[in-house]
Amino acid sequence: MLSSVLNSSKAVQVNISIIRAFVFLRQYALSHRDLTEKLKELERKHDKKFKDVYEAINYLLSKDNVNTEQKNRKQIGFK
C-alpha cells in the first residue's frame, strides 16, 4: 500500500480513501444484486436471439473463403 512505501500523513490519507472507495463499491454491488441478476437474464435472452445472426455471418464468411480458394486454385484441362 501507499502508506507502507511513503511515510507521510498524506500517503496515509490517500490509502484510507482508496480502501473506503473499494468498500463502497463492494457494498453497492451486494445491495444491487437483483439488478445484476436482471442484467444477466437480459444477456442470456438476447444471446439466444443473436445466435442465428452469428451463424449466418460465419456461413457467409466461410462461403467467401471457399469461393476465393476455388478462384485461386491451379486450373487443369484445355486452355
Number of C-alpha atoms within 10 A of each C-alpha: 11 15 15 10 8 11 10 11 10 12 16 16 12 14 16 14 12 14 11 12 12 11 12 12 12 11 11 11 13 11 11 10 11 11 11 13 11 11 12 11 12 11 11 11 11 10 13 10 10 11 11 11 12 12 11 12 12 12 12 12 11 12 12 12 11 12 10 11 11 11 9 9 8 7 9 6 4 4 4
